[in-house]
Amino acid sequence: MFDSLADKLQGTLAGVRQRGSLSEDDIARAMREIRLALLEADVNFKVVKQFTSAVKERCLGVEVHKQLNPGQQVVKIVNDELTALMGGHSAGLTFSPRPPTVILMAGLQGSGKTTATAKLARYLREENGSSVAVAACDVYRPAAVEQLIKVGLQAGATVYEQGTDKDPVDIARWAWDQAKRDGKDVLIVDTAGRLHVDQALMDELANVRKAVKPHVVLLVVDAMTGQDAVNVAEQFAEVARFDGVILSKLDGDARGGAALSVKAVTGKPIMFASTGEKLPDFERFHPDRMAQRILGMGDVMSFIERAERTIEEDDAKELERKMRKNEFTLEDFLTQLKRVRKMGPLTSLLGMMPGLAGHQLSKMNVDEKELDRVEAMILSMTPQERARPELIKGSRRLRIARGSGTSVQQVNQLVKQFGEMRKLMRGLAQGKMPDLGALMRQQR
């Protein structure tokens, strides 16, 4: 996510971070590089100009010259201004005191609107405990109704649909009545899109809006289309009132133009971001956390929140005890591996770690199939072997390889790496920092 922009900004700021003093020429040079990096990231030209002007003005002000380390203060200013550019603070949904809260989804065809509808439904059910229904009002795109039925049910939502033969406004009104009758907390209405913003799209959107009186209108835009996504949002802002934006496909956006431009151009906040293909890959958008990730500072809060959803407090205490006592087994490793994988792709988790963001470790392409093989090998072991890996020799390794569809060499490697990892974890539990250089050499 934003790899290209992050690399360039981090490279530019690395040159000023450690300096004890900065001249106006130093600051001007850094601003030129930042301006170029943002333009290459497809950020709106006016936004780039305003951003760099604001940063330069603060950098040349007394707040830098009074600091012990002006170079570090410049990094802080860039971080503050990036956060402000993306909205300053996380914007949340407003729920109606009289359910159901109606959320209207708008956007162009191909923006990921239907998938975002299901992801939002799952998010509200999981995070808020809401009873959610979705309404299939896209009767034009082939298989749109079938798609919403499938992903809506996967999200745990009730799907209200009447096929493709009825008017979408009538379907929306009927779904609203059904949601009230069924006592739903939230109704999410998936509307039709077009290939471009036109009068027919706006008229239908206005009619659906009039029929269901939504409390929130969310615009879904494809982050990977960069400045085009911002242009679409600007066009919608001119002719249709929307309250916030969902950025879809943010995980595939190496540049970041949409995320950095849409709030400044439309005045509407980014509320949610879709960060992967699976339904759980959906989260609230936090401008401060995103700015920190772009600048290589990690995103500890998001990591902690993901971990808290998968690891109970008592389990965490027991895990720490086992690490300290060197009692961590392959059975424990399998349990933790499954929990970590529930938190999302490992590459995204590495990018949240302070000190690893921007490091080559965070850019490792983790093969999820390799993790499947690791699970298969552990599941092919006996309980005794999982508890005491030193027993796994000779014929045992051959049996495990055959049972897991792997090779003896792969089993040997797992046992060896587990032993090294157990030493590392014990050291971390005792407050000892690992030698990352040595770890990298071991992987080669």
LINZIHU-V420963 format. One record per backbone hydrogen bond with DSSP energy under -0.5 kcal/mol. CO is the residue of the C=O (numbers start at 1). NH is the residue of the N-H. If there is no record, write none. Layout:
BEGIN
co = {CO CO}
nh = {NH NH}
END
This chain:
BEGIN
co = {2 3 4 5 6 7 8 9 10 11 12 13 13 14 16 19 20 23 24 25 26 27 28 29 30 31 32 33 34 35 36 37 38 39 41 44 45 46 47 48 49 50 51 52 53 54 55 56 58 61 61 62 64 69 69 70 71 72 73 74 75 76 77 78 79 80 81 82 83 84 87 93 97 100 101 101 102 102 102 103 103 104 105 106 108 112 113 114 115 116 117 118 119 120 121 122 123 123 124 124 125 130 131 131 132 133 134 135 135 137 141 143 144 145 146 147 148 149 150 151 152 153 158 158 159 160 162 163 167 168 169 170 171 172 173 174 175 176 177 178 179 179 180 185 186 187 187 188 188 189 189 190 194 198 199 200 201 202 203 204 205 206 207 208 209 216 217 217 218 218 219 219 221 221 222 223 225 226 226 227 228 229 230 231 232 233 234 235 236 240 243 244 245 245 245 246 246 247 248 249 250 252 253 254 254 256 257 258 258 261 262 263 269 269 270 271 272 273 273 274 274 278 280 281 281 283 284 285 286 287 288 289 290 291 292 292 293 296 299 300 301 302 303 304 305 306 307 307 312 313 314 315 316 317 318 319 320 321 322 322 323 329 330 331 332 333 334 335 336 337 338 339 340 341 345 345 346 347 349 350 352 353 353 356 356 359 359 360 361 364 366 367 367 368 369 370 371 372 373 374 375 376 378 382 383 384 386 388 389 391 393 394 394 395 396 397 398 399 400 401 401 402 407 408 409 410 411 412 413 414 415 416 417 418 419 420 421 422 423 424 425 426 427 428 434 435 436 437 438 439 440 441}
nh = {6 7 8 9 10 11 12 13 14 15 15 16 17 18 19 71 70 27 28 29 30 31 32 33 34 35 36 37 38 39 40 41 43 42 257 48 49 50 51 52 53 54 55 56 57 58 59 60 61 64 65 66 67 72 73 74 75 76 77 78 79 80 81 82 83 84 85 86 88 87 89 95 99 102 103 187 104 215 216 105 189 218 191 220 111 116 117 118 119 120 121 122 123 124 125 126 127 128 128 130 129 132 185 186 158 188 160 137 190 139 144 147 148 149 150 151 152 153 154 155 157 156 134 160 161 136 165 162 171 172 173 174 175 176 177 178 179 180 181 182 183 184 183 101 133 103 189 135 190 105 191 137 109 202 203 204 205 206 207 208 209 210 211 212 213 104 243 244 106 220 221 246 223 248 225 226 228 229 230 231 232 233 234 235 236 237 238 239 240 242 269 219 247 271 272 221 248 274 223 252 253 254 2 4 5 260 261 261 262 265 266 267 245 271 91 285 247 275 283 250 251 281 282 275 276 273 286 287 290 291 292 293 294 295 297 298 296 355 303 304 305 306 307 308 309 310 310 311 316 317 318 319 320 321 322 323 324 325 327 328 326 333 334 335 336 337 338 339 340 341 342 343 343 344 348 349 350 351 352 353 299 356 357 359 362 362 363 363 364 366 368 370 371 372 373 374 375 376 377 378 379 380 381 386 387 388 330 391 392 393 396 397 398 399 400 401 402 403 404 405 406 405 411 412 413 414 415 416 417 418 419 420 421 422 423 424 425 426 427 428 429 430 432 431 436 439 440 441 442 443 444 444}
END
